[in-house]
Every structure is written in structure tokens, then in C-alpha cells.
Amino acid sequence: MGTSTTAEGITDIGEFVFRNALPESSAVPQAVKMAVEKYNLKKVAMMYSSNNDWAVSGYKTMAQALKDNGVEVLATETFADKDTDFSAQLTKISSLKPDAVMVSSLYQEAALVIKKAREIGISVPFVGTNGFNSPELIKIAGKAADGAIVASPWYPGKENEKISKFVTDY
């Protein structure tokens, strides 16, 4: 039983392999579709952690979702987990003037990517894979994370007044 196994192929490993996490194949296309509609995206740049199998899987899912939505990918830049300097990749991306930047990585690198992008003047939206699903993204990136988009599952049992009211009303 995997608790945070969102990459493609996990449940194909064996008959008794399960996950309780929303797979990238369900979450990412929804995030891409919402971003395309909200921001009228026509052309984007992509970044992903190429030494992380999960991030590579998310990148592939995101690339297919962009294709399915008729969005042109201007450039694809890679980095590695634990990298901290994304200046070269983001400088190239900035020169291409994308409508958004799509990122497949865990929150640590994603937060640093977004923070650096804002520092060099990239103001377009960022759309992420499940790795963006952490409050740490906002703690690390601060205000730079404002407007970041990620699909996230909804949990009706969460102890929250608004959620409880919605469930009761429904």
C-alpha cells in the first residue's frame, strides 16, 4: 500500500499493489485544463527534475495534457533534485515569453524555481504536479507562490468548519 505513490505504473507492479493517493494521471490533466481555461494559455515552458522517476512521470503526463489542450511547448528545461540554482533555465525561459511555466518536481525545488523566476521578472502563472501539494511550497517561496496552480484531492472528513458545513448541506 503506497500512501503517496502518484506516478504512472505503480498499480501495474502487481496484483496486490494499491495506492491511496490521487494519481498524476487524474490530477495533472485537471490542473492543466483549468490553467488553460483561466489564463487562455497558448504557449508554455516546462521544467522537471530529470533524476526523479516520479517527476519524470509527472512531466510526461503534463506534456500529454498540454498536447491534448492544444498548447505549444516552447522549451523543456531539466534540473536535478537538490539543485538550488535555476538561473540558466529560467533566463532561457524568460526570453521565450511563455504564457505559463509548468513544473514537475517536489515542493523544495519547485519553491526555489518559482522564487527565482519572480526575482528575474517572470510573472506568468506556474502550474505544478502533485509535488506542489505542500504548505512548505508557500513557506519557502513566500509571496512568489501566489497564483501557483496544482490539482489537489478533496477530503470530506477534514476537520474544517467550511468543509463540515458543505458536507452537511450536501
C-alpha positions as CSV (number, residue, x, y, z in Angstrom):
1,M,0.0,0.0,0.0
2,G,1.5,3.3,-1.1
3,T,0.5,6.5,0.7
4,S,1.9,9.0,-1.7
5,T,2.5,7.0,-4.9
6,T,1.1,9.1,-7.7
7,A,3.3,8.2,-10.7
8,E,2.1,6.2,-13.6
9,G,2.5,2.4,-13.4
10,I,2.5,2.0,-9.7
11,T,-0.6,-0.3,-9.6
12,D,0.8,-2.2,-12.6
13,I,3.6,-3.6,-10.4
14,G,1.5,-6.4,-9.1
15,E,-2.0,-7.7,-8.3
16,F,-1.7,-6.7,-4.6
17,V,-0.2,-3.2,-5.1
18,F,-2.5,-0.4,-4.1
19,R,-2.3,3.4,-3.5
20,N,-4.5,5.8,-1.6
21,A,-3.3,8.9,-3.4
22,L,-4.8,10.6,-6.4
23,P,-2.6,9.6,-9.4
24,E,-0.9,12.2,-11.6
25,S,-3.0,10.9,-14.5
26,S,-6.1,12.2,-12.7
27,A,-4.8,15.4,-11.1
28,V,-2.4,16.9,-13.6
29,P,-4.7,17.0,-16.6
30,Q,-7.3,18.8,-14.5
31,A,-4.8,21.4,-13.3
32,V,-3.6,21.9,-16.9
33,K,-7.2,22.2,-18.2
34,M,-8.1,24.7,-15.5
35,A,-4.9,26.8,-16.2
36,V,-5.5,26.8,-20.0
37,E,-9.1,28.0,-19.5
38,K,-8.3,30.5,-16.7
39,Y,-5.3,32.1,-18.4
40,N,-6.0,31.3,-22.1
41,L,-2.7,29.5,-22.4
42,K,-1.3,29.2,-25.9
43,K,2.4,28.6,-25.3
44,V,4.3,27.4,-22.2
45,A,7.7,26.3,-21.0
46,M,8.2,23.2,-19.0
47,M,10.7,22.3,-16.2
48,Y,11.2,19.0,-14.4
49,S,13.5,17.1,-12.2
50,S,15.1,14.6,-14.6
51,N,16.7,12.4,-11.9
52,N,13.4,11.6,-10.1
53,D,11.2,8.9,-11.7
54,W,8.1,10.4,-10.1
55,A,8.8,13.8,-11.6
56,V,9.6,12.4,-15.0
57,S,6.3,10.6,-14.9
58,G,4.5,13.8,-13.9
59,Y,6.3,15.7,-16.7
60,K,5.1,13.1,-19.3
61,T,1.6,13.4,-18.0
62,M,1.7,17.2,-18.1
63,A,3.2,17.2,-21.6
64,Q,0.4,15.0,-22.9
65,A,-2.2,17.1,-21.2
66,L,-0.8,20.2,-22.8
67,K,-0.9,18.5,-26.2
68,D,-4.5,17.4,-25.6
69,N,-5.4,21.0,-24.9
70,G,-3.6,22.4,-28.0
71,V,-0.9,24.2,-26.0
72,E,2.5,24.7,-27.6
73,V,5.6,23.8,-25.5
74,L,8.3,26.4,-26.3
75,A,11.1,24.8,-24.3
76,T,11.7,22.0,-21.8
77,E,14.3,22.5,-19.2
78,T,15.6,20.0,-16.7
79,F,17.3,20.0,-13.3
80,A,18.0,17.5,-10.5
81,D,16.6,17.0,-7.1
82,K,18.5,19.1,-4.5
83,D,19.5,21.7,-7.2
84,T,19.3,25.3,-5.8
85,D,20.3,27.4,-8.8
86,F,17.8,27.6,-11.7
87,S,19.1,30.8,-13.2
88,A,20.2,29.4,-16.6
89,Q,17.0,27.5,-17.2
90,L,14.8,30.5,-16.2
91,T,16.8,33.0,-18.2
92,K,16.2,30.9,-21.3
93,I,12.5,30.5,-20.4
94,S,12.1,34.3,-19.8
95,S,13.5,35.1,-23.2
96,L,10.8,32.9,-24.8
97,K,7.9,34.8,-23.2
98,P,5.7,31.9,-22.3
99,D,2.1,32.3,-21.1
100,A,2.9,30.0,-18.1
101,V,5.6,27.7,-16.7
102,M,4.7,24.1,-16.0
103,V,6.9,22.3,-13.3
104,S,7.1,18.7,-12.3
105,S,9.1,18.4,-9.1
106,L,8.8,18.2,-5.4
107,Y,8.0,21.3,-3.4
108,Q,11.6,22.0,-2.3
109,E,12.8,22.6,-5.9
110,A,9.5,24.0,-7.1
111,A,9.5,26.7,-4.5
112,L,13.1,27.7,-5.4
113,V,12.2,27.7,-9.1
114,I,9.2,30.0,-8.6
115,K,11.1,32.3,-6.2
116,K,14.0,32.7,-8.7
117,A,11.6,33.2,-11.6
118,R,9.9,36.1,-9.8
119,E,13.3,37.6,-8.9
120,I,14.3,37.7,-12.6
121,G,11.0,39.1,-13.7
122,I,8.9,36.1,-14.8
123,S,5.4,37.0,-13.7
124,V,3.4,34.3,-15.5
125,P,1.5,31.6,-13.7
126,F,3.2,28.4,-12.5
127,V,1.3,25.1,-12.8
128,G,2.6,22.1,-10.9
129,T,2.2,18.4,-10.4
130,N,1.4,16.8,-7.1
131,G,4.7,17.9,-5.7
132,F,3.3,21.4,-5.3
133,N,0.8,19.9,-2.7
134,S,2.6,21.0,0.4
135,P,2.3,24.1,2.7
136,E,6.1,24.1,2.6
137,L,5.9,25.4,-1.0
138,I,4.3,28.6,0.3
139,K,6.7,28.8,3.3
140,I,9.8,28.6,1.1
141,A,8.5,30.6,-1.9
142,G,6.5,33.2,0.1
143,K,4.6,35.7,-2.0
144,A,6.2,34.3,-5.1
145,A,4.0,31.3,-4.9
146,D,0.8,33.4,-5.2
147,G,-1.3,32.1,-8.1
148,A,0.5,28.8,-8.4
149,I,-1.9,26.1,-9.6
150,V,-2.0,22.5,-8.6
151,A,-4.8,19.9,-8.7
152,S,-5.4,18.5,-5.3
153,P,-7.8,15.9,-3.9
154,W,-10.6,17.0,-1.6
155,Y,-11.1,15.2,1.6
156,P,-14.6,15.5,3.1
157,G,-13.6,14.2,6.5
158,K,-11.1,17.1,7.2
159,E,-11.8,18.9,10.4
160,N,-12.7,22.3,9.0
161,E,-15.9,24.3,9.6
162,K,-16.4,25.2,5.9
163,I,-15.9,21.6,4.8
164,S,-18.2,20.2,7.5
165,K,-20.9,22.7,6.6
166,F,-20.6,21.8,2.9
167,V,-20.9,18.0,3.6
168,T,-23.9,18.6,5.9
169,D,-25.6,20.8,3.4
170,Y,-24.9,18.4,0.5
